[in-house]
Amino acid sequence: GFYIVGSDEVGVVRLFGKVWQERVEPGLHYRPPFPFTRLDKVKVRQVRRVAVGAELPDILVGRQANPLQGEFLTGDQNIITLRATIHYTVHDPVAFLFSAQDPEGLLRRAAEHVLTKTVAQMPVDEVMTSGKIQVQNRCCTLLQRLLDERERLGVTVVAFTLWMSA
């Protein structure tokens, strides 16, 4: 029944499947043994990332991603190929663990929605040049608002980085 929560983690203990202790701080703790309780550890200080328009393994190994995955329609009816990387941290471990079956996939789809909505309101030249920073900032703000109001994933968006691919 003894367990250790690391310095960069927060523990969530479930008793008979229901959340019993929402936020177990780092250190040595005791809980009833396994059949009665279950421990989930979430790294809350770790900055995680998710990609839109390409899969991260493809980016890391230099493989060519699916070209249709990153195509977006701009406000002046042009098609532009964009990639985005969203960096986030977990601020509510219970919501992160139990609000969605695939929180990273949900975050990816929400970011894709926000990017599509933002780019569709701007001309292609602006997205590629002077408006890139504006698109990043607007997407970051809209994504955080969407995650807080509708999805309640328990994450904080740290950065929304947009880049064009060749």
Secondary structure, DSSP 8 states (H G I E B T S, - for coil): -EEEE-TTEEEEEEETTEEEEEEE-SEEEE---TTTEEEEEEESS--EEEEESS-HHHHHHT----GGGGEEE-TTS-EEEEEEEEEEEES-HHHHHHS-S-HHHHHHHHHHHHHHHHHTTS-HHHHHTTTHHHHHHHHHHHHHHHIIIII---EEEEEEEEEE--
